[in-house]
Amino acid sequence: MKFTKMHGAGNDYIYVNCFEEKIKDRSKTAVKVSDRHFGIGADGLICIDPSEIADCKMDMYNADGSQGKMCGNGVRCVAKFAYDNGIAKKDEIAVETLSGIKYIKVFTGEDGKVCEATVNMGQPVFKPSDIPALFDGDRAVDEKMTVCGKEYGVTLVSMGNPHCITYVDDVYGIDIEKIGPVFENYEKFPDRINTEFIKVVSPEMLEMRVWERGSGETLACGTGACASVAASVLNGYCKKDTLVTVKLLGGELKIKWSSEDGNIYMTGPAATVCTGETDE
C-alpha cells in the first residue's frame, strides 16, 4: 500500500489515495499504521476516496480505529494532496466529509505545491442534544463538571465533532494524561468527547492543549481550535470577526467567526512529511 504522511500544525495522519489503492479493513489498518513504535506513527488514517458530490471524499479513522466525522487539520492536508497530485488542480477544493462538504482555498509556495489553506468550517452547533451531551437547554456555557475531584466550567460546541472547552490558568501545567481520559469518557458524553484546555492570553490569542477521543493528546486539532474560539466568544473572551491566533503544541492556527454568514474560517499550514509503501 502506497501512503503519504502529512501534518497540519503537528496533527499527523497517514493518507492513502483510494482512487488507486484498496484497503480491506480501514479501522484495523488505522490501528496498525498509527502505532508510533510498531507502525509508521500518526494520529490516525485518512483515506482519500472518489466523490459524486465533491472533488474527493475524506474518510478518517483515529489511532484506536474509531471513525471520525471531520478533522480540520486533516481536511487541509486532503486539499493539499488533491491539488499536488492533480486530483483537483484549482485554488478552491471541495471535500466531502461525514460533516458535509468543506470548501478549502489553497495557497501555493515557490515550489508550486500547497503550503497553507483556509477552510470554511461551517457554523458551530451549541445545542447539547445535537453534540451529543446530556445537558438541558439550548446551550451549555460554563456548565460545572467535577473531574478527578476538581470543578471545571465547560462549554460545549460541535464543529462536526463534539468538543468540551474548559479554561485553565496554565495549559502546560495540567496533567492531561490523567484528566484527559476522564473528560473523554465522562458519563454525560454518550459518544465520548474531545476536550480543549484553554488559556486566554488576549482577545486575539488563545493557548490550547487538546485531548482527542480515540487518539489521546495531539499536537493540534483544527475543529477544536474553531470550537474554542466559538466558546470564547460565548464566554466573552473574544469577539466575532476578530482573527484569533490559537497557539497549539504543534504550531498556530488563525480562526475567525464571521458575523456575516455565521461560519467559522480556519487558516493553517499543510505539509508533507514523507511518502512510502507498507504492508497493509
KETOR-305787 format. One record per residue (C-alpha): residue in one letter; residue number from 1; x, y, z. Coordinates in pm, 1 decimal. Last residue first. Example, Ala and Ser with C-alpha at 12.3 -4.5 7.8 and 13.67 -1.06 7.14 Angstrom:
REM residues 2
<pt aa="s" i="2" east="1367.0" north="-106.0" up="714.0"/>
<pt aa="a" i="1" east="1230.0" north="-450.0" up="780.0"/>
REM end
This chain:
REM residues 280
<pt aa="e" i="280" east="-148.2" north="-316.6" up="478.7"/>
<pt aa="d" i="279" east="216.5" north="-394.7" up="402.4"/>
<pt aa="t" i="278" east="382.6" north="-57.9" up="368.8"/>
<pt aa="e" i="277" east="496.0" north="179.4" up="95.1"/>
<pt aa="g" i="276" east="639.7" north="526.6" up="116.1"/>
<pt aa="t" i="275" east="589.8" north="901.5" up="112.7"/>
<pt aa="c" i="274" east="724.7" north="1158.9" up="354.2"/>
<pt aa="v" i="273" east="643.8" north="1457.4" up="575.8"/>
<pt aa="t" i="272" east="408.4" north="1652.4" up="350.2"/>
<pt aa="a" i="271" east="286.6" north="1982.7" up="492.1"/>
<pt aa="a" i="270" east="-38.8" north="2171.7" up="541.5"/>
<pt aa="p" i="269" east="-33.7" north="2501.2" up="729.8"/>
<pt aa="g" i="268" east="-324.6" north="2695.9" up="879.9"/>
<pt aa="t" i="267" east="-626.6" north="2912.0" up="816.1"/>
<pt aa="m" i="266" east="-964.9" north="2844.1" up="976.8"/>
<pt aa="y" i="265" east="-1292.7" north="3012.1" up="892.6"/>
<pt aa="i" i="264" east="-1601.7" north="2985.0" up="1112.2"/>
<pt aa="n" i="263" east="-1939.6" north="3042.1" up="950.9"/>
<pt aa="g" i="262" east="-2217.2" north="3269.2" up="1076.0"/>
<pt aa="d" i="261" east="-2258.4" north="3432.7" up="734.5"/>
<pt aa="e" i="260" east="-2186.2" north="3797.6" up="813.6"/>
<pt aa="s" i="259" east="-2094.3" north="3755.7" up="1181.1"/>
<pt aa="s" i="258" east="-1783.2" north="3565.4" up="1074.6"/>
<pt aa="w" i="257" east="-1603.0" north="3353.7" up="1332.4"/>
<pt aa="k" i="256" east="-1232.6" north="3388.3" up="1255.9"/>
<pt aa="i" i="255" east="-955.0" north="3139.2" up="1335.4"/>
<pt aa="k" i="254" east="-581.8" north="3150.6" up="1261.1"/>
<pt aa="l" i="253" east="-396.6" north="2831.5" up="1358.7"/>
<pt aa="e" i="252" east="-55.6" north="2817.9" up="1522.3"/>
<pt aa="g" i="251" east="203.4" north="2545.3" up="1572.5"/>
<pt aa="g" i="250" east="241.1" north="2190.7" up="1700.6"/>
<pt aa="l" i="249" east="184.5" north="2248.1" up="2072.3"/>
<pt aa="l" i="248" east="-103.8" north="2477.3" up="1990.3"/>
<pt aa="k" i="247" east="-129.8" north="2856.0" up="1978.3"/>
<pt aa="v" i="246" east="-471.6" north="2974.2" up="1858.9"/>
<pt aa="t" i="245" east="-447.3" north="3310.2" up="1685.2"/>
<pt aa="v" i="244" east="-781.6" north="3490.1" up="1671.0"/>
<pt aa="l" i="243" east="-884.4" north="3696.4" up="1370.2"/>
<pt aa="t" i="242" east="-1168.2" north="3911.4" up="1502.1"/>
<pt aa="d" i="241" east="-1498.4" north="3897.3" up="1312.9"/>
<pt aa="k" i="240" east="-1678.9" north="3774.2" up="1627.3"/>
<pt aa="k" i="239" east="-1535.5" north="3874.6" up="1962.1"/>
<pt aa="c" i="238" east="-1319.1" north="3700.6" up="2221.1"/>
<pt aa="y" i="237" east="-1325.7" north="3642.5" up="2599.5"/>
<pt aa="g" i="236" east="-1699.9" north="3696.8" up="2644.9"/>
<pt aa="n" i="235" east="-1793.4" north="3337.9" up="2731.9"/>
<pt aa="l" i="234" east="-1988.1" north="3289.7" up="2408.7"/>
<pt aa="v" i="233" east="-1698.3" north="3435.8" up="2210.0"/>
<pt aa="s" i="232" east="-1456.9" north="3203.1" up="2390.0"/>
<pt aa="a" i="231" east="-1677.0" north="2905.6" up="2307.7"/>
<pt aa="a" i="230" east="-1666.5" north="2994.1" up="1936.8"/>
<pt aa="v" i="229" east="-1288.0" north="3038.0" up="1956.2"/>
<pt aa="s" i="228" east="-1254.5" north="2703.4" up="2131.5"/>
<pt aa="a" i="227" east="-1478.7" north="2527.4" up="1878.1"/>
<pt aa="c" i="226" east="-1258.8" north="2653.8" up="1595.3"/>
<pt aa="a" i="225" east="-942.4" north="2535.8" up="1772.0"/>
<pt aa="g" i="224" east="-1107.1" north="2201.5" up="1843.8"/>
<pt aa="t" i="223" east="-1211.8" north="2157.6" up="1480.4"/>
<pt aa="g" i="222" east="-847.8" north="2215.6" up="1385.2"/>
<pt aa="c" i="221" east="-686.1" north="1993.9" up="1646.7"/>
<pt aa="a" i="220" east="-313.9" north="2025.0" up="1715.8"/>
<pt aa="l" i="219" east="-21.4" north="1847.6" up="1880.3"/>
<pt aa="t" i="218" east="-234.4" north="1551.3" up="1981.6"/>
<pt aa="e" i="217" east="-317.3" north="1420.2" up="2328.2"/>
<pt aa="g" i="216" east="-513.4" north="1096.2" up="2322.6"/>
<pt aa="s" i="215" east="-614.1" north="942.8" up="1987.2"/>
<pt aa="g" i="214" east="-960.9" north="789.7" up="2025.2"/>
<pt aa="r" i="213" east="-1117.2" north="1099.6" up="2170.3"/>
<pt aa="e" i="212" east="-880.2" north="1390.1" up="2131.1"/>
<pt aa="w" i="211" east="-717.2" north="1556.4" up="2432.8"/>
<pt aa="v" i="210" east="-622.1" north="1909.1" up="2335.1"/>
<pt aa="r" i="209" east="-386.6" north="2178.7" up="2455.5"/>
<pt aa="m" i="208" east="-457.5" north="2540.2" up="2377.0"/>
<pt aa="e" i="207" east="-318.9" north="2890.8" up="2415.0"/>
<pt aa="l" i="206" east="-554.7" north="3163.7" up="2294.8"/>
<pt aa="m" i="205" east="-476.8" north="3494.7" up="2123.7"/>
<pt aa="e" i="204" east="-672.8" north="3790.2" up="1984.5"/>
<pt aa="p" i="203" east="-892.7" north="3869.3" up="2287.1"/>
<pt aa="s" i="202" east="-576.8" north="3819.8" up="2498.3"/>
<pt aa="v" i="201" east="-383.4" north="3533.3" up="2657.6"/>
<pt aa="v" i="200" east="-693.2" north="3325.0" up="2728.7"/>
<pt aa="k" i="199" east="-571.1" north="2985.5" up="2847.1"/>
<pt aa="i" i="198" east="-761.2" north="2692.2" up="2702.8"/>
<pt aa="f" i="197" east="-786.4" north="2318.7" up="2772.4"/>
<pt aa="e" i="196" east="-973.3" north="2159.3" up="2483.1"/>
<pt aa="t" i="195" east="-1152.2" north="1826.2" up="2529.6"/>
<pt aa="n" i="194" east="-1271.4" north="1592.4" up="2256.2"/>
<pt aa="i" i="193" east="-1575.9" north="1389.2" up="2356.7"/>
<pt aa="r" i="192" east="-1717.5" north="1039.4" up="2413.6"/>
<pt aa="d" i="191" east="-2022.8" north="926.7" up="2213.1"/>
<pt aa="p" i="190" east="-2253.2" north="921.9" up="2519.0"/>
<pt aa="f" i="189" east="-2096.7" north="1235.8" up="2673.0"/>
<pt aa="k" i="188" east="-2267.1" north="1298.0" up="3009.6"/>
<pt aa="e" i="187" east="-2096.7" north="993.6" up="3164.6"/>
<pt aa="y" i="186" east="-1747.3" north="1133.5" up="3118.4"/>
<pt aa="n" i="185" east="-1538.1" north="914.2" up="2886.5"/>
<pt aa="e" i="184" east="-1333.8" north="1186.3" up="2717.1"/>
<pt aa="f" i="183" east="-1323.8" north="1405.4" up="3028.8"/>
<pt aa="v" i="182" east="-1182.1" north="1116.9" up="3234.4"/>
<pt aa="p" i="181" east="-938.5" north="1025.1" up="2954.7"/>
<pt aa="g" i="180" east="-798.8" north="1381.0" up="2952.1"/>
<pt aa="i" i="179" east="-768.0" north="1413.6" up="3331.2"/>
<pt aa="k" i="178" east="-468.6" north="1188.8" up="3386.7"/>
<pt aa="e" i="177" east="-271.1" north="1224.1" up="3063.6"/>
<pt aa="i" i="176" east="-356.2" north="1594.6" up="3064.8"/>
<pt aa="d" i="175" east="-181.8" north="1660.1" up="3395.4"/>
<pt aa="i" i="174" east="-216.6" north="2038.9" up="3368.3"/>
<pt aa="g" i="173" east="83.4" north="2272.1" up="3397.4"/>
<pt aa="y" i="172" east="130.5" north="2345.6" up="3028.8"/>
<pt aa="v" i="171" east="-219.8" north="2486.0" up="2982.6"/>
<pt aa="d" i="170" east="-168.4" north="2730.4" up="3269.3"/>
<pt aa="d" i="169" east="-456.3" north="2928.0" up="3423.2"/>
<pt aa="v" i="168" east="-725.0" north="2697.1" up="3287.2"/>
<pt aa="y" i="167" east="-1040.1" north="2737.3" up="3078.7"/>
<pt aa="t" i="166" east="-1261.1" north="2449.1" up="2963.8"/>
<pt aa="i" i="165" east="-1388.7" north="2354.3" up="2620.0"/>
<pt aa="c" i="164" east="-1577.5" north="2030.5" up="2552.3"/>
<pt aa="h" i="163" east="-1592.9" north="1942.1" up="2184.1"/>
<pt aa="p" i="162" east="-1807.2" north="1710.7" up="1972.8"/>
<pt aa="n" i="161" east="-1701.3" north="1667.4" up="1608.2"/>
<pt aa="g" i="160" east="-1883.9" north="1826.5" up="1314.7"/>
<pt aa="m" i="159" east="-1785.1" north="2157.9" up="1469.2"/>
<pt aa="s" i="158" east="-1979.7" north="2080.2" up="1785.4"/>
<pt aa="v" i="157" east="-1958.0" north="2306.4" up="2088.8"/>
<pt aa="l" i="156" east="-1990.2" north="2252.8" up="2464.0"/>
<pt aa="t" i="155" east="-1870.7" north="2498.9" up="2727.2"/>
<pt aa="v" i="154" east="-1719.2" north="2368.0" up="3047.9"/>
<pt aa="g" i="153" east="-1658.6" north="2514.5" up="3394.6"/>
<pt aa="y" i="152" east="-1435.6" north="2275.3" up="3586.1"/>
<pt aa="e" i="151" east="-1463.1" north="2151.7" up="3944.6"/>
<pt aa="k" i="150" east="-1178.4" north="1937.7" up="4077.4"/>
<pt aa="g" i="149" east="-1202.1" north="1593.4" up="4241.5"/>
<pt aa="c" i="148" east="-1070.9" north="1399.9" up="3941.8"/>
<pt aa="v" i="147" east="-1327.4" north="1570.9" up="3719.1"/>
<pt aa="t" i="146" east="-1623.6" north="1763.5" up="3859.0"/>
<pt aa="m" i="145" east="-1837.1" north="1937.6" up="3599.2"/>
<pt aa="k" i="144" east="-1996.7" north="2282.8" up="3607.0"/>
<pt aa="e" i="143" east="-2158.0" north="2433.3" up="3298.5"/>
<pt aa="d" i="142" east="-1976.4" north="2739.9" up="3167.6"/>
<pt aa="v" i="141" east="-2199.2" north="2753.0" up="2859.2"/>
<pt aa="a" i="140" east="-2419.2" north="2456.3" up="2765.4"/>
<pt aa="r" i="139" east="-2665.2" north="2582.8" up="2508.5"/>
<pt aa="d" i="138" east="-3023.9" north="2513.1" up="2400.3"/>
<pt aa="g" i="137" east="-3132.0" north="2368.0" up="2735.2"/>
<pt aa="d" i="136" east="-3052.2" north="2055.3" up="2933.1"/>
<pt aa="f" i="135" east="-2722.3" north="1868.1" up="2938.6"/>
<pt aa="l" i="134" east="-2665.3" north="1507.4" up="2834.3"/>
<pt aa="a" i="133" east="-2425.0" north="1570.7" up="2550.9"/>
<pt aa="p" i="132" east="-2442.5" north="1493.6" up="2178.5"/>
<pt aa="i" i="131" east="-2342.6" north="1740.3" up="2013.1"/>
<pt aa="d" i="130" east="-2701.0" north="1768.4" up="1885.6"/>
<pt aa="s" i="129" east="-2861.9" north="1709.8" up="2227.8"/>
<pt aa="p" i="128" east="-2633.7" north="1975.6" up="2374.9"/>
<pt aa="k" i="127" east="-2750.0" north="2252.3" up="2136.3"/>
<pt aa="f" i="126" east="-2439.5" north="2456.0" up="2053.8"/>
<pt aa="v" i="125" east="-2357.0" north="2385.2" up="1689.1"/>
<pt aa="p" i="124" east="-2087.3" north="2593.6" up="1521.7"/>
<pt aa="q" i="123" east="-2142.6" north="2709.9" up="1163.5"/>
<pt aa="g" i="122" east="-1933.3" north="2592.8" up="872.0"/>
<pt aa="m" i="121" east="-1563.6" north="2505.4" up="870.2"/>
<pt aa="n" i="120" east="-1482.6" north="2719.1" up="565.6"/>
<pt aa="v" i="119" east="-1121.3" north="2612.4" up="535.0"/>
<pt aa="t" i="118" east="-821.6" north="2829.6" up="453.9"/>
<pt aa="a" i="117" east="-508.8" north="2657.6" up="326.6"/>
<pt aa="e" i="116" east="-132.6" north="2672.4" up="352.6"/>
<pt aa="c" i="115" east="170.9" north="2513.8" up="184.3"/>
<pt aa="v" i="114" east="20.1" north="2385.0" up="-140.8"/>
<pt aa="k" i="113" east="274.7" north="2297.4" up="-406.7"/>
<pt aa="g" i="112" east="408.8" north="2525.3" up="-680.1"/>
<pt aa="d" i="111" east="763.6" north="2509.3" up="-544.5"/>
<pt aa="e" i="110" east="751.7" north="2880.8" up="-456.4"/>
<pt aa="g" i="109" east="458.1" north="2818.8" up="-225.6"/>
<pt aa="t" i="108" east="93.1" north="2755.6" up="-300.5"/>
<pt aa="f" i="107" east="-222.5" north="2873.8" up="-128.6"/>
<pt aa="v" i="106" east="-536.9" north="2661.7" up="-107.0"/>
<pt aa="k" i="105" east="-898.0" north="2767.1" up="-50.3"/>
<pt aa="i" i="104" east="-1085.8" north="2479.8" up="112.9"/>
<pt aa="y" i="103" east="-1458.5" north="2417.0" up="88.3"/>
<pt aa="k" i="102" east="-1598.6" north="2152.8" up="321.3"/>
<pt aa="i" i="101" east="-1886.6" north="1929.7" up="214.3"/>
<pt aa="g" i="100" east="-2086.9" north="1776.5" up="498.5"/>
<pt aa="s" i="99" east="-1996.6" north="1650.7" up="845.6"/>
<pt aa="l" i="98" east="-1929.1" north="1295.4" up="721.9"/>
<pt aa="t" i="97" east="-1684.5" north="1459.1" up="482.9"/>
<pt aa="e" i="96" east="-1689.7" north="1556.6" up="113.3"/>
<pt aa="v" i="95" east="-1401.8" north="1780.7" up="8.9"/>
<pt aa="a" i="94" east="-1447.0" north="2075.6" up="-226.8"/>
<pt aa="i" i="93" east="-1127.2" north="2241.6" up="-348.0"/>
<pt aa="e" i="92" east="-1069.9" north="2609.8" up="-413.3"/>
<pt aa="d" i="91" east="-746.9" north="2710.4" up="-589.5"/>
<pt aa="k" i="90" east="-777.8" north="2457.7" up="-869.9"/>
<pt aa="k" i="89" east="-598.3" north="2140.6" up="-977.2"/>
<pt aa="a" i="88" east="-829.9" north="1876.6" up="-831.8"/>
<pt aa="i" i="87" east="-695.1" north="1519.8" up="-838.7"/>
<pt aa="g" i="86" east="-367.5" north="1652.5" up="-979.9"/>
<pt aa="n" i="85" east="-137.3" north="1514.1" up="-712.6"/>
<pt aa="d" i="84" east="-41.0" north="1847.1" up="-552.7"/>
<pt aa="y" i="83" east="-400.0" north="1973.0" up="-557.9"/>
<pt aa="a" i="82" east="-566.4" north="1661.7" up="-413.4"/>
<pt aa="f" i="81" east="-288.9" north="1612.0" up="-159.0"/>
<pt aa="k" i="80" east="-310.0" north="1974.6" up="-47.4"/>
<pt aa="a" i="79" east="-688.8" north="1951.8" up="-18.9"/>
<pt aa="v" i="78" east="-653.9" north="1634.1" up="187.3"/>
<pt aa="c" i="77" east="-395.4" north="1813.5" up="400.6"/>
<pt aa="r" i="76" east="-640.1" north="2093.6" up="474.1"/>
<pt aa="v" i="75" east="-903.9" north="1829.2" up="556.1"/>
<pt aa="g" i="74" east="-672.8" north="1669.6" up="809.3"/>
<pt aa="n" i="73" east="-609.2" north="1986.3" up="1005.9"/>
<pt aa="g" i="72" east="-981.7" north="2047.3" up="1038.7"/>
<pt aa="c" i="71" east="-1068.4" north="1684.9" up="1108.9"/>
<pt aa="m" i="70" east="-1419.6" north="1559.2" up="1047.8"/>
<pt aa="k" i="69" east="-1653.5" north="1268.5" up="1113.2"/>
<pt aa="g" i="68" east="-1419.5" north="1031.5" up="1291.4"/>
<pt aa="q" i="67" east="-1415.1" north="652.4" up="1268.3"/>
<pt aa="s" i="66" east="-1273.5" north="450.8" up="1556.9"/>
<pt aa="g" i="65" east="-957.2" north="253.1" up="1481.6"/>
<pt aa="d" i="64" east="-771.2" north="343.9" up="1800.9"/>
<pt aa="a" i="63" east="-545.2" north="589.2" up="1613.9"/>
<pt aa="n" i="62" east="-849.1" north="770.6" up="1477.1"/>
<pt aa="y" i="61" east="-1004.6" north="696.2" up="1140.2"/>
<pt aa="m" i="60" east="-1088.6" north="935.6" up="858.0"/>
<pt aa="d" i="59" east="-1276.7" north="903.2" up="527.3"/>
<pt aa="m" i="58" east="-1224.2" north="1222.8" up="325.8"/>
<pt aa="k" i="57" east="-1406.3" north="1242.7" up="-8.1"/>
<pt aa="c" i="56" east="-1290.2" north="1396.6" up="-334.9"/>
<pt aa="d" i="55" east="-1371.2" north="1678.5" up="-577.0"/>
<pt aa="a" i="54" east="-1726.2" north="1695.5" up="-441.6"/>
<pt aa="i" i="53" east="-2072.6" north="1544.8" up="-496.8"/>
<pt aa="e" i="52" east="-2003.5" north="1205.6" up="-655.8"/>
<pt aa="s" i="51" east="-1689.8" north="1152.2" up="-451.0"/>
<pt aa="p" i="50" east="-1375.8" north="944.7" up="-511.1"/>
<pt aa="d" i="49" east="-1190.5" north="849.4" up="-193.3"/>
<pt aa="i" i="48" east="-899.5" north="994.5" up="4.1"/>
<pt aa="c" i="47" east="-845.4" north="768.3" up="304.9"/>
<pt aa="i" i="46" east="-727.3" north="930.2" up="626.8"/>
<pt aa="l" i="45" east="-554.9" north="719.5" up="893.2"/>
<pt aa="g" i="44" east="-480.4" north="820.3" up="1251.3"/>
<pt aa="d" i="43" east="-279.1" north="1033.1" up="1492.8"/>
<pt aa="a" i="42" east="35.2" north="901.1" up="1328.5"/>
<pt aa="g" i="41" east="329.8" north="661.3" up="1351.5"/>
<pt aa="i" i="40" east="450.5" north="434.6" up="1073.5"/>
<pt aa="g" i="39" east="384.2" north="116.6" up="1267.2"/>
<pt aa="f" i="38" east="547.9" north="-77.4" up="1552.8"/>
<pt aa="h" i="37" east="664.6" north="210.3" up="1773.3"/>
<pt aa="r" i="36" east="446.8" north="506.8" up="1673.7"/>
<pt aa="d" i="35" east="139.2" north="291.1" up="1612.5"/>
<pt aa="s" i="34" east="-76.6" north="479.5" up="1362.3"/>
<pt aa="v" i="33" east="-15.6" north="235.2" up="1075.6"/>
<pt aa="k" i="32" east="-157.5" north="-65.3" up="1258.5"/>
<pt aa="v" i="31" east="-453.7" north="99.8" up="1430.1"/>
<pt aa="a" i="30" east="-561.2" north="269.0" up="1107.6"/>
<pt aa="t" i="29" east="-525.9" north="-57.8" up="914.6"/>
<pt aa="k" i="28" east="-770.8" north="-228.1" up="1150.2"/>
<pt aa="s" i="27" east="-1025.5" north="50.4" up="1101.9"/>
<pt aa="r" i="26" east="-972.9" north="58.4" up="726.0"/>
<pt aa="d" i="25" east="-1031.8" north="-314.2" up="677.6"/>
<pt aa="k" i="24" east="-985.6" north="-427.5" up="315.4"/>
<pt aa="i" i="23" east="-794.2" north="-124.0" up="188.4"/>
<pt aa="k" i="22" east="-789.7" north="-62.8" up="-188.3"/>
<pt aa="e" i="21" east="-545.7" north="180.6" up="-351.8"/>
<pt aa="e" i="20" east="-582.7" north="386.6" up="-670.9"/>
<pt aa="f" i="19" east="-861.4" north="641.9" up="-616.1"/>
<pt aa="c" i="18" east="-804.3" north="533.1" up="-258.4"/>
<pt aa="n" i="17" east="-505.0" north="765.1" up="-230.3"/>
<pt aa="v" i="16" east="-390.1" north="685.4" up="123.2"/>
<pt aa="y" i="15" east="-302.9" north="948.9" up="381.5"/>
<pt aa="i" i="14" east="-132.0" north="863.1" up="712.4"/>
<pt aa="y" i="13" east="-212.8" north="1133.5" up="962.9"/>
<pt aa="d" i="12" east="-28.6" north="1398.9" up="1160.2"/>
<pt aa="n" i="11" east="-157.8" north="1686.6" up="1374.0"/>
<pt aa="g" i="10" east="174.5" north="1872.0" up="1400.5"/>
<pt aa="a" i="9" east="41.9" north="2204.5" up="1275.0"/>
<pt aa="g" i="8" east="-119.7" north="2025.7" up="979.8"/>
<pt aa="h" i="7" east="63.4" north="1703.1" up="904.9"/>
<pt aa="m" i="6" east="125.3" north="1464.8" up="618.9"/>
<pt aa="k" i="5" east="240.0" north="1105.6" up="574.1"/>
<pt aa="t" i="4" east="180.1" north="974.6" up="224.7"/>
<pt aa="f" i="3" east="97.3" north="611.9" up="156.4"/>
<pt aa="k" i="2" east="140.9" north="337.3" up="-100.6"/>
<pt aa="m" i="1" east="0.0" north="0.0" up="0.0"/>
REM end
